[in-house]
Amino acid sequence: MQPIRAGFHSAVGEHPDAMVLFYAASCLAMGAEARRITSTGRDVVMDRYLASTLAYGLARGSSLTLEDVVSCAPAADMTVLLAIDESERRRRLTVRGANAYDQETLRGDFADRVMASYRRLLAEPFAGRTVEIDETVTMSSVARMSADFSFASEGGGA
């Protein structure tokens, strides 16, 4: 995706609506593939999906409506939002090497606008069941939450 993204950005610049549609196209393709895989009884975890596409688009000033984008891809069964402390987020970006898009999130109130958009979007039906966790949550806790969700989804729980 990275080579395609670089070419796309050089062709259209930073137009917020074009960026949302580009990432929404990948959500459509990956969402269909995820549904195909889950239909075989396997689980799928995706790093980014519609909530991310929309939250960043809104923070960048996109004028597209939720309906414009959400109608094109399958809804998530569950969305997990990792909401870490801002100083920890900045530290992690520095350690891994922040790219140009990461740099954008370090300016002004951009990160706050993204998180506000996430929280608003996670109340929408397309997000499915939502869970917000922070950096103190262990991987085993996340695995338990996911297992609890799978059990409930299969009719084994509430």
PyRosetta script that sets phi, psi and omega in degrees:
from pyrosetta import init, pose_from_sequence

init()
pose = pose_from_sequence("MQPIRAGFHSAVGEHPDAMVLFYAASCLAMGAEARRITSTGRDVVMDRYLASTLAYGLARGSSLTLEDVVSCAPAADMTVLLAIDESERRRRLTVRGANAYDQETLRGDFADRVMASYRRLLAEPFAGRTVEIDETVTMSSVARMSADFSFASEGGGA")
pose.set_psi(1, -31.6)
pose.set_omega(1, -175.5)
pose.set_phi(2, -60.9)
pose.set_psi(2, -45.0)
pose.set_omega(2, 177.9)
pose.set_phi(3, -63.3)
pose.set_psi(3, -38.2)
pose.set_omega(3, 177.8)
pose.set_phi(4, -65.1)
pose.set_psi(4, -43.7)
pose.set_omega(4, -179.5)
pose.set_phi(5, -60.0)
pose.set_psi(5, -43.6)
pose.set_omega(5, -179.8)
pose.set_phi(6, -61.3)
pose.set_psi(6, -45.4)
pose.set_omega(6, 178.5)
pose.set_phi(7, -64.4)
pose.set_psi(7, -40.5)
pose.set_omega(7, 178.9)
pose.set_phi(8, -61.3)
pose.set_psi(8, -48.4)
pose.set_omega(8, -178.5)
pose.set_phi(9, -64.9)
pose.set_psi(9, -34.8)
pose.set_omega(9, 178.4)
pose.set_phi(10, -70.7)
pose.set_psi(10, -28.3)
pose.set_omega(10, -179.4)
pose.set_phi(11, -79.2)
pose.set_psi(11, -41.0)
pose.set_omega(11, -174.4)
pose.set_phi(12, -109.7)
pose.set_psi(12, -5.3)
pose.set_omega(12, -179.3)
pose.set_phi(13, 72.7)
pose.set_psi(13, -145.1)
pose.set_omega(13, -174.9)
pose.set_phi(14, -106.7)
pose.set_psi(14, 29.6)
pose.set_omega(14, 179.4)
pose.set_phi(15, -61.6)
pose.set_psi(15, 117.4)
pose.set_omega(15, -172.7)
pose.set_phi(16, -62.4)
pose.set_psi(16, -38.0)
pose.set_omega(16, 179.5)
pose.set_phi(17, -68.1)
pose.set_psi(17, -40.3)
pose.set_omega(17, 178.4)
pose.set_phi(18, -63.3)
pose.set_psi(18, -39.5)
pose.set_omega(18, 179.0)
pose.set_phi(19, -64.9)
pose.set_psi(19, -42.1)
pose.set_omega(19, 178.4)
pose.set_phi(20, -61.9)
pose.set_psi(20, -44.4)
pose.set_omega(20, -178.9)
pose.set_phi(21, -65.7)
pose.set_psi(21, -37.2)
pose.set_omega(21, 176.7)
pose.set_phi(22, -60.3)
pose.set_psi(22, -50.4)
pose.set_omega(22, -178.6)
pose.set_phi(23, -71.1)
pose.set_psi(23, -31.9)
pose.set_omega(23, 176.2)
pose.set_phi(24, -64.1)
pose.set_psi(24, -35.0)
pose.set_omega(24, 177.3)
pose.set_phi(25, -61.8)
pose.set_psi(25, -39.9)
pose.set_omega(25, 177.8)
pose.set_phi(26, -69.4)
pose.set_psi(26, -33.9)
pose.set_omega(26, 175.5)
pose.set_phi(27, -62.2)
pose.set_psi(27, -41.2)
pose.set_omega(27, 178.8)
pose.set_phi(28, -60.8)
pose.set_psi(28, -49.7)
pose.set_omega(28, -178.5)
pose.set_phi(29, -66.5)
pose.set_psi(29, -46.9)
pose.set_omega(29, -177.9)
pose.set_phi(30, -71.9)
pose.set_psi(30, -33.1)
pose.set_omega(30, 176.7)
pose.set_phi(31, -64.2)
pose.set_psi(31, -41.4)
pose.set_omega(31, 177.9)
pose.set_phi(32, -65.0)
pose.set_psi(32, -41.5)
pose.set_omega(32, 178.0)
pose.set_phi(33, -65.3)
pose.set_psi(33, -40.3)
pose.set_omega(33, 178.1)
pose.set_phi(34, -62.6)
pose.set_psi(34, -42.3)
pose.set_omega(34, 178.3)
pose.set_phi(35, -64.1)
pose.set_psi(35, -37.3)
pose.set_omega(35, 177.6)
pose.set_phi(36, -62.1)
pose.set_psi(36, -44.5)
pose.set_omega(36, -178.6)
pose.set_phi(37, -67.5)
pose.set_psi(37, -44.5)
pose.set_omega(37, -178.8)
pose.set_phi(38, -66.6)
pose.set_psi(38, -24.8)
pose.set_omega(38, 178.0)
pose.set_phi(39, -68.1)
pose.set_psi(39, -15.8)
pose.set_omega(39, 176.6)
pose.set_phi(40, -91.6)
pose.set_psi(40, 2.6)
pose.set_omega(40, 178.8)
pose.set_phi(41, 93.6)
pose.set_psi(41, 1.8)
pose.set_omega(41, 179.1)
pose.set_phi(42, -94.7)
pose.set_psi(42, 155.0)
pose.set_omega(42, 177.6)
pose.set_phi(43, -91.1)
pose.set_psi(43, 153.6)
pose.set_omega(43, 177.2)
pose.set_phi(44, -131.4)
pose.set_psi(44, 133.5)
pose.set_omega(44, 174.1)
pose.set_phi(45, -119.6)
pose.set_psi(45, 126.0)
pose.set_omega(45, -179.9)
pose.set_phi(46, -114.8)
pose.set_psi(46, 136.5)
pose.set_omega(46, -179.1)
pose.set_phi(47, -66.1)
pose.set_psi(47, -44.7)
pose.set_omega(47, -179.5)
pose.set_phi(48, -132.0)
pose.set_psi(48, 148.8)
pose.set_omega(48, 176.9)
pose.set_phi(49, -151.9)
pose.set_psi(49, -151.8)
pose.set_omega(49, -173.2)
pose.set_phi(50, -59.4)
pose.set_psi(50, -42.5)
pose.set_omega(50, -177.8)
pose.set_phi(51, -59.3)
pose.set_psi(51, -41.4)
pose.set_omega(51, 178.5)
pose.set_phi(52, -65.4)
pose.set_psi(52, -47.0)
pose.set_omega(52, 179.3)
pose.set_phi(53, -56.3)
pose.set_psi(53, -46.2)
pose.set_omega(53, -177.7)
pose.set_phi(54, -72.8)
pose.set_psi(54, -41.5)
pose.set_omega(54, -178.6)
pose.set_phi(55, -61.7)
pose.set_psi(55, -45.8)
pose.set_omega(55, 178.7)
pose.set_phi(56, -68.4)
pose.set_psi(56, -39.5)
pose.set_omega(56, 177.8)
pose.set_phi(57, -60.9)
pose.set_psi(57, -44.9)
pose.set_omega(57, 178.4)
pose.set_phi(58, -63.2)
pose.set_psi(58, -41.7)
pose.set_omega(58, 179.4)
pose.set_phi(59, -64.8)
pose.set_psi(59, -28.5)
pose.set_omega(59, 178.9)
pose.set_phi(60, -86.8)
pose.set_psi(60, -5.0)
pose.set_omega(60, 176.7)
pose.set_phi(61, 99.2)
pose.set_psi(61, 20.1)
pose.set_omega(61, 178.4)
pose.set_phi(62, -61.9)
pose.set_psi(62, 142.3)
pose.set_omega(62, 178.1)
pose.set_phi(63, -100.4)
pose.set_psi(63, 1.9)
pose.set_omega(63, 179.0)
pose.set_phi(64, -67.8)
pose.set_psi(64, 145.0)
pose.set_omega(64, 178.2)
pose.set_phi(65, -87.1)
pose.set_psi(65, 162.1)
pose.set_omega(65, 177.0)
pose.set_phi(66, -55.2)
pose.set_psi(66, -43.7)
pose.set_omega(66, -178.7)
pose.set_phi(67, -63.9)
pose.set_psi(67, -33.3)
pose.set_omega(67, 178.8)
pose.set_phi(68, -57.9)
pose.set_psi(68, -38.4)
pose.set_omega(68, -172.5)
pose.set_phi(69, -97.4)
pose.set_psi(69, -43.1)
pose.set_omega(69, -174.0)
pose.set_phi(70, -65.3)
pose.set_psi(70, -31.0)
pose.set_omega(70, -176.6)
pose.set_phi(71, -66.4)
pose.set_psi(71, -13.0)
pose.set_omega(71, -173.8)
pose.set_phi(72, -93.5)
pose.set_psi(72, -9.1)
pose.set_omega(72, -175.3)
pose.set_phi(73, -138.1)
pose.set_psi(73, 154.3)
pose.set_omega(73, 178.4)
pose.set_phi(74, -61.9)
pose.set_psi(74, 146.6)
pose.set_omega(74, 176.6)
pose.set_phi(75, -70.0)
pose.set_psi(75, 153.4)
pose.set_omega(75, 175.9)
pose.set_phi(76, -78.0)
pose.set_psi(76, 151.1)
pose.set_omega(76, 170.9)
pose.set_phi(77, -78.0)
pose.set_psi(77, -37.1)
pose.set_omega(77, -177.9)
pose.set_phi(78, -151.2)
pose.set_psi(78, 138.5)
pose.set_omega(78, 176.0)
pose.set_phi(79, -121.1)
pose.set_psi(79, 129.7)
pose.set_omega(79, 177.4)
pose.set_phi(80, -111.1)
pose.set_psi(80, 124.2)
pose.set_omega(80, 177.8)
pose.set_phi(81, -104.4)
pose.set_psi(81, 119.4)
pose.set_omega(81, 174.6)
pose.set_phi(82, -90.8)
pose.set_psi(82, 108.4)
pose.set_omega(82, -177.6)
pose.set_phi(83, -110.6)
pose.set_psi(83, 94.1)
pose.set_omega(83, -177.4)
pose.set_phi(84, -99.1)
pose.set_psi(84, 159.7)
pose.set_omega(84, 177.4)
pose.set_phi(85, -55.8)
pose.set_psi(85, 139.7)
pose.set_omega(85, -175.5)
pose.set_phi(86, -58.8)
pose.set_psi(86, -40.1)
pose.set_omega(86, -180.0)
pose.set_phi(87, -66.4)
pose.set_psi(87, -36.7)
pose.set_omega(87, 176.4)
pose.set_phi(88, -68.2)
pose.set_psi(88, -40.1)
pose.set_omega(88, 177.9)
pose.set_phi(89, -60.2)
pose.set_psi(89, -45.2)
pose.set_omega(89, 179.7)
pose.set_phi(90, -64.6)
pose.set_psi(90, -39.4)
pose.set_omega(90, 178.4)
pose.set_phi(91, -61.8)
pose.set_psi(91, -45.2)
pose.set_omega(91, -179.4)
pose.set_phi(92, -63.5)
pose.set_psi(92, -39.6)
pose.set_omega(92, 178.1)
pose.set_phi(93, -64.4)
pose.set_psi(93, -39.6)
pose.set_omega(93, 179.3)
pose.set_phi(94, -65.2)
pose.set_psi(94, -44.1)
pose.set_omega(94, -179.2)
pose.set_phi(95, -62.3)
pose.set_psi(95, -44.4)
pose.set_omega(95, -176.3)
pose.set_phi(96, -82.7)
pose.set_psi(96, -15.7)
pose.set_omega(96, -178.3)
pose.set_phi(97, 92.2)
pose.set_psi(97, 96.0)
pose.set_omega(97, -175.8)
pose.set_phi(98, -69.5)
pose.set_psi(98, 128.6)
pose.set_omega(98, 176.0)
pose.set_phi(99, -86.6)
pose.set_psi(99, -176.2)
pose.set_omega(99, -176.9)
pose.set_phi(100, -60.8)
pose.set_psi(100, -36.5)
pose.set_omega(100, -179.4)
pose.set_phi(101, -72.3)
pose.set_psi(101, -35.3)
pose.set_omega(101, 174.3)
pose.set_phi(102, -65.1)
pose.set_psi(102, -41.1)
pose.set_omega(102, -179.8)
pose.set_phi(103, -57.0)
pose.set_psi(103, -38.5)
pose.set_omega(103, 178.6)
pose.set_phi(104, -57.7)
pose.set_psi(104, -38.0)
pose.set_omega(104, -177.6)
pose.set_phi(105, -72.9)
pose.set_psi(105, -11.4)
pose.set_omega(105, -179.9)
pose.set_phi(106, -90.6)
pose.set_psi(106, -6.9)
pose.set_omega(106, -176.8)
pose.set_phi(107, -95.0)
pose.set_psi(107, 134.7)
pose.set_omega(107, 172.7)
pose.set_phi(108, 52.7)
pose.set_psi(108, -137.6)
pose.set_omega(108, -176.6)
pose.set_phi(109, -100.7)
pose.set_psi(109, 21.9)
pose.set_omega(109, -176.3)
pose.set_phi(110, -56.8)
pose.set_psi(110, -48.3)
pose.set_omega(110, -178.8)
pose.set_phi(111, -61.0)
pose.set_psi(111, -38.7)
pose.set_omega(111, 177.8)
pose.set_phi(112, -64.6)
pose.set_psi(112, -39.3)
pose.set_omega(112, 178.8)
pose.set_phi(113, -66.0)
pose.set_psi(113, -39.3)
pose.set_omega(113, 178.0)
pose.set_phi(114, -63.0)
pose.set_psi(114, -48.2)
pose.set_omega(114, -178.7)
pose.set_phi(115, -63.8)
pose.set_psi(115, -38.9)
pose.set_omega(115, 177.1)
pose.set_phi(116, -62.7)
pose.set_psi(116, -40.2)
pose.set_omega(116, 177.8)
pose.set_phi(117, -65.8)
pose.set_psi(117, -44.6)
pose.set_omega(117, 177.3)
pose.set_phi(118, -54.2)
pose.set_psi(118, -51.8)
pose.set_omega(118, -174.9)
pose.set_phi(119, -61.7)
pose.set_psi(119, -37.5)
pose.set_omega(119, 177.7)
pose.set_phi(120, -68.9)
pose.set_psi(120, -42.4)
pose.set_omega(120, -177.4)
pose.set_phi(121, -70.0)
pose.set_psi(121, -31.0)
pose.set_omega(121, -177.7)
pose.set_phi(122, -69.7)
pose.set_psi(122, -11.1)
pose.set_omega(122, 174.6)
pose.set_phi(123, -83.8)
pose.set_psi(123, -8.4)
pose.set_omega(123, -178.1)
pose.set_phi(124, -82.5)
pose.set_psi(124, 150.4)
pose.set_omega(124, -178.2)
pose.set_phi(125, -57.7)
pose.set_psi(125, -32.7)
pose.set_omega(125, -176.7)
pose.set_phi(126, -62.2)
pose.set_psi(126, -20.8)
pose.set_omega(126, -177.2)
pose.set_phi(127, -79.1)
pose.set_psi(127, -13.7)
pose.set_omega(127, -177.1)
pose.set_phi(128, 67.1)
pose.set_psi(128, -154.4)
pose.set_omega(128, 176.0)
pose.set_phi(129, -68.6)
pose.set_psi(129, 137.8)
pose.set_omega(129, -177.8)
pose.set_phi(130, -119.9)
pose.set_psi(130, 144.0)
pose.set_omega(130, 177.1)
pose.set_phi(131, -135.3)
pose.set_psi(131, 131.3)
pose.set_omega(131, 174.7)
pose.set_phi(132, -110.6)
pose.set_psi(132, 127.8)
pose.set_omega(132, 179.0)
pose.set_phi(133, -126.8)
pose.set_psi(133, 161.6)
pose.set_omega(133, 176.6)
pose.set_phi(134, -119.5)
pose.set_psi(134, -176.4)
pose.set_omega(134, -173.3)
pose.set_phi(135, -68.9)
pose.set_psi(135, -9.9)
pose.set_omega(135, 179.7)
pose.set_phi(136, -84.9)
pose.set_psi(136, -11.6)
pose.set_omega(136, -178.7)
pose.set_phi(137, -75.7)
pose.set_psi(137, 133.2)
pose.set_omega(137, -179.3)
pose.set_phi(138, -82.2)
pose.set_psi(138, 158.5)
pose.set_omega(138, 177.6)
pose.set_phi(139, -62.1)
pose.set_psi(139, -34.9)
pose.set_omega(139, 179.9)
pose.set_phi(140, -66.2)
pose.set_psi(140, -33.7)
pose.set_omega(140, 176.2)
pose.set_phi(141, -66.3)
pose.set_psi(141, -40.9)
pose.set_omega(141, 178.5)
pose.set_phi(142, -64.4)
pose.set_psi(142, -42.2)
pose.set_omega(142, 178.8)
pose.set_phi(143, -61.7)
pose.set_psi(143, -40.5)
pose.set_omega(143, 178.4)
pose.set_phi(144, -64.5)
pose.set_psi(144, -43.3)
pose.set_omega(144, 178.4)
pose.set_phi(145, -59.4)
pose.set_psi(145, -43.8)
pose.set_omega(145, -179.7)
pose.set_phi(146, -64.7)
pose.set_psi(146, -43.2)
pose.set_omega(146, 179.0)
pose.set_phi(147, -64.4)
pose.set_psi(147, -41.7)
pose.set_omega(147, 177.7)
pose.set_phi(148, -60.4)
pose.set_psi(148, -41.2)
pose.set_omega(148, 179.4)
pose.set_phi(149, -64.9)
pose.set_psi(149, -45.2)
pose.set_omega(149, 179.8)
pose.set_phi(150, -61.2)
pose.set_psi(150, -41.5)
pose.set_omega(150, 179.5)
pose.set_phi(151, -62.8)
pose.set_psi(151, -45.0)
pose.set_omega(151, 179.8)
pose.set_phi(152, -66.3)
pose.set_psi(152, -38.0)
pose.set_omega(152, -179.3)
pose.set_phi(153, -65.5)
pose.set_psi(153, -30.2)
pose.set_omega(153, -178.5)
pose.set_phi(154, -87.1)
pose.set_psi(154, 6.8)
pose.set_omega(154, 176.8)
pose.set_phi(155, 88.8)
pose.set_psi(155, 11.4)
pose.set_omega(155, -179.2)
pose.set_phi(156, -91.9)
pose.set_psi(156, -2.6)
pose.set_omega(156, -177.9)
pose.set_phi(157, -155.1)
pose.set_psi(157, -169.6)
pose.set_omega(157, -178.2)
pose.set_phi(158, -77.8)
pose.dump_pdb("model.pdb")
